[in-house]
């Protein structure tokens, strides 16, 4: 089965001390991999290209106190305007995502001591999956969540860091909604 290209999305991610260029590359690659089967091309914004929808990514490096459990909070967000349309910006709560990843059973209690390359790979994977979820809100033009898959409201840290992408697919209803918008 061949899926036609439905939409091109470019992510504009400003450099920050918490998000290295390696993490950005891994995050964009992960988000692109998750959306490719649905005809959505995800790339990093690099120049002016009117054919692409540009989504600004706003990284927030500190949001909550250390006493609060990060998994109880959203890891990313898309805002919807008064007209119900999504605003082309994604907020990422980077510190919360890092704490969430460190809490994954696969790496506890040693997450803080990971080699830099492993840290970048895993944070890139998780950031990419969080970005893919938020891209979903934008391209589906809906704040709603699904009971399962990519648009599920709560993801487990172990699933977000796992190499397998099988838990990050669209439901049949979301796939139909996406195809119906074109």
MITI-476581 format. One record per residue (C-alpha): x, y, z; residue in three letters. Coordinates in Angstrom, 3 decimals, always signed. Example, Ala and Ser with C-alpha at 12.3 -4.5 7.8 and 13.67 -1.06 7.14 Angstrom:
# residues 2
px / py / pz / code
+12.300 / -4.500 / +7.800 / ALA
+13.670 / -1.060 / +7.140 / SER
This chain:
# residues 182
px / py / pz / code
+0.000 / +0.000 / +0.000 / UNK
+1.324 / +3.426 / -0.962 / UNK
+0.425 / +6.415 / +1.192 / UNK
+0.330 / +9.764 / -0.603 / UNK
+2.036 / +12.729 / +1.016 / UNK
-0.754 / +14.608 / +2.788 / UNK
+1.108 / +17.260 / +4.733 / UNK
+4.593 / +18.616 / +5.308 / UNK
+5.448 / +19.848 / +8.799 / UNK
+8.716 / +21.565 / +9.667 / UNK
+9.721 / +21.919 / +13.305 / UNK
+11.544 / +25.082 / +14.308 / UNK
+13.440 / +24.169 / +17.472 / UNK
+15.610 / +26.923 / +18.970 / UNK
+18.956 / +25.898 / +20.455 / UNK
+19.014 / +25.626 / +24.244 / UNK
+21.569 / +24.355 / +26.752 / UNK
+19.295 / +21.384 / +27.541 / UNK
+18.667 / +20.298 / +23.939 / UNK
+21.839 / +19.646 / +21.950 / UNK
+21.873 / +19.438 / +18.170 / UNK
+22.197 / +15.639 / +18.517 / UNK
+19.019 / +15.485 / +20.592 / UNK
+17.220 / +17.702 / +18.062 / UNK
+18.292 / +15.457 / +15.161 / UNK
+17.168 / +12.324 / +17.023 / UNK
+13.845 / +13.914 / +18.041 / UNK
+13.002 / +15.078 / +14.516 / UNK
+13.985 / +11.678 / +13.086 / UNK
+11.763 / +9.876 / +15.620 / UNK
+8.758 / +12.137 / +14.977 / UNK
+9.287 / +11.789 / +11.208 / UNK
+9.436 / +8.002 / +11.493 / UNK
+6.165 / +7.884 / +13.445 / UNK
+4.279 / +10.147 / +11.009 / UNK
+5.696 / +8.835 / +7.712 / UNK
+3.229 / +5.891 / +7.429 / UNK
+0.352 / +8.391 / +7.492 / UNK
+1.636 / +10.622 / +4.705 / UNK
+2.899 / +13.370 / +7.011 / UNK
+6.477 / +14.468 / +6.383 / UNK
+8.216 / +15.903 / +9.442 / UNK
+11.495 / +17.760 / +9.037 / UNK
+13.537 / +20.385 / +10.840 / UNK
+12.873 / +23.916 / +9.638 / UNK
+15.938 / +25.155 / +7.888 / UNK
+14.815 / +27.776 / +5.436 / UNK
+11.800 / +29.398 / +3.900 / UNK
+9.566 / +26.859 / +2.203 / UNK
+5.942 / +27.870 / +1.665 / UNK
+4.897 / +24.259 / +1.040 / UNK
+5.516 / +23.303 / +4.646 / UNK
+3.592 / +24.093 / +7.790 / UNK
+6.059 / +25.530 / +10.302 / UNK
+5.460 / +24.555 / +13.929 / UNK
+7.466 / +26.549 / +16.456 / UNK
+8.748 / +24.410 / +19.309 / UNK
+9.006 / +26.263 / +22.615 / UNK
+11.218 / +24.379 / +25.074 / UNK
+10.512 / +25.138 / +28.733 / UNK
+13.496 / +23.983 / +30.766 / UNK
+12.077 / +24.331 / +34.269 / UNK
+8.425 / +24.075 / +35.156 / UNK
+7.847 / +22.259 / +38.403 / UNK
+9.485 / +21.692 / +41.736 / UNK
+11.574 / +18.599 / +42.347 / UNK
+9.094 / +17.380 / +44.965 / UNK
+6.359 / +16.957 / +42.365 / UNK
+6.295 / +13.752 / +40.328 / UNK
+6.902 / +14.607 / +36.666 / UNK
+4.705 / +11.810 / +35.316 / UNK
+1.618 / +13.573 / +36.662 / UNK
+2.124 / +16.516 / +34.311 / UNK
+1.866 / +16.966 / +30.563 / UNK
+5.186 / +16.620 / +28.767 / UNK
+4.115 / +18.807 / +25.861 / UNK
+1.205 / +20.965 / +24.769 / UNK
-0.520 / +22.521 / +21.781 / UNK
-2.851 / +25.458 / +22.413 / UNK
-6.132 / +25.888 / +20.580 / UNK
-7.483 / +29.335 / +19.743 / UNK
-10.995 / +30.635 / +20.442 / UNK
-12.053 / +29.452 / +16.982 / UNK
-10.996 / +25.883 / +17.867 / UNK
-8.013 / +25.891 / +15.497 / UNK
-4.622 / +24.812 / +16.837 / UNK
-1.941 / +27.477 / +17.160 / UNK
+1.200 / +26.433 / +15.210 / UNK
+3.388 / +26.066 / +18.287 / UNK
+4.354 / +23.142 / +20.503 / UNK
+5.459 / +23.632 / +24.097 / UNK
+7.891 / +21.009 / +25.406 / UNK
+8.543 / +20.702 / +29.136 / UNK
+12.152 / +19.559 / +28.801 / UNK
+13.054 / +19.269 / +32.498 / UNK
+9.912 / +17.227 / +33.125 / UNK
+10.730 / +14.974 / +30.170 / UNK
+14.272 / +14.391 / +31.462 / UNK
+12.967 / +13.502 / +34.935 / UNK
+10.303 / +11.272 / +33.396 / UNK
+12.901 / +9.387 / +31.333 / UNK
+15.234 / +8.978 / +34.298 / UNK
+12.299 / +7.340 / +36.091 / UNK
+11.962 / +4.588 / +33.496 / UNK
+12.462 / +1.177 / +35.143 / UNK
+14.845 / +0.196 / +32.383 / UNK
+17.421 / +2.722 / +33.602 / UNK
+16.636 / +3.416 / +37.259 / UNK
+18.464 / +4.219 / +39.456 / UNK
+21.392 / +5.004 / +37.146 / UNK
+19.761 / +7.401 / +34.658 / UNK
+21.722 / +10.358 / +35.940 / UNK
+24.986 / +8.570 / +35.129 / UNK
+24.308 / +7.641 / +31.497 / UNK
+27.037 / +8.246 / +28.941 / UNK
+26.341 / +11.386 / +26.880 / UNK
+25.641 / +9.430 / +23.669 / UNK
+23.026 / +7.228 / +25.379 / UNK
+21.437 / +10.261 / +27.035 / UNK
+21.117 / +12.057 / +23.688 / UNK
+19.717 / +8.989 / +21.951 / UNK
+17.067 / +8.343 / +24.605 / UNK
+16.101 / +11.972 / +25.152 / UNK
+15.885 / +12.413 / +21.389 / UNK
+13.625 / +9.367 / +21.114 / UNK
+11.352 / +10.543 / +23.934 / UNK
+11.267 / +14.171 / +22.733 / UNK
+10.437 / +12.877 / +19.256 / UNK
+7.540 / +10.815 / +20.585 / UNK
+6.235 / +13.726 / +22.638 / UNK
+6.571 / +15.975 / +19.568 / UNK
+4.774 / +13.362 / +17.435 / UNK
+1.865 / +13.332 / +19.888 / UNK
+1.619 / +17.136 / +19.814 / UNK
+1.941 / +17.174 / +16.013 / UNK
-1.053 / +14.826 / +16.128 / UNK
-3.141 / +17.438 / +17.908 / UNK
-2.134 / +19.957 / +15.266 / UNK
-2.650 / +17.851 / +12.131 / UNK
-5.829 / +16.218 / +13.455 / UNK
-6.988 / +19.712 / +14.483 / UNK
-8.330 / +18.329 / +17.741 / UNK
-7.466 / +18.552 / +21.434 / UNK
-9.004 / +15.122 / +22.047 / UNK
-7.074 / +12.006 / +22.967 / UNK
-7.493 / +8.376 / +21.929 / UNK
-7.820 / +5.367 / +24.195 / UNK
-4.639 / +3.867 / +22.753 / UNK
-1.639 / +4.571 / +20.543 / UNK
+0.166 / +7.790 / +19.715 / UNK
-2.703 / +10.036 / +20.809 / UNK
-3.183 / +8.321 / +24.185 / UNK
-3.075 / +11.020 / +26.897 / UNK
-0.734 / +9.205 / +29.279 / UNK
+2.278 / +7.251 / +28.130 / UNK
+4.492 / +5.098 / +30.324 / UNK
+8.152 / +6.086 / +30.671 / UNK
+9.179 / +2.532 / +29.759 / UNK
+7.215 / +2.769 / +26.474 / UNK
+8.645 / +6.190 / +25.642 / UNK
+12.252 / +5.023 / +26.015 / UNK
+11.779 / +1.570 / +24.441 / UNK
+13.267 / +1.033 / +20.974 / UNK
+9.964 / -0.341 / +19.653 / UNK
+7.499 / +2.118 / +18.120 / UNK
+4.538 / -0.276 / +18.161 / UNK
+2.690 / +1.655 / +20.885 / UNK
+2.893 / +4.906 / +18.894 / UNK
+0.545 / +4.385 / +15.972 / UNK
-2.691 / +6.174 / +15.154 / UNK
-5.993 / +4.476 / +15.819 / UNK
-8.203 / +3.667 / +12.825 / UNK
-10.475 / +6.585 / +13.795 / UNK
-7.564 / +9.044 / +13.891 / UNK
-6.218 / +7.736 / +10.580 / UNK
-9.648 / +8.233 / +8.981 / UNK
-9.889 / +11.724 / +10.481 / UNK
-6.470 / +12.648 / +9.067 / UNK
-7.310 / +11.327 / +5.603 / UNK
-10.706 / +13.062 / +5.666 / UNK
-9.088 / +16.473 / +6.205 / UNK
-7.262 / +16.419 / +2.898 / UNK
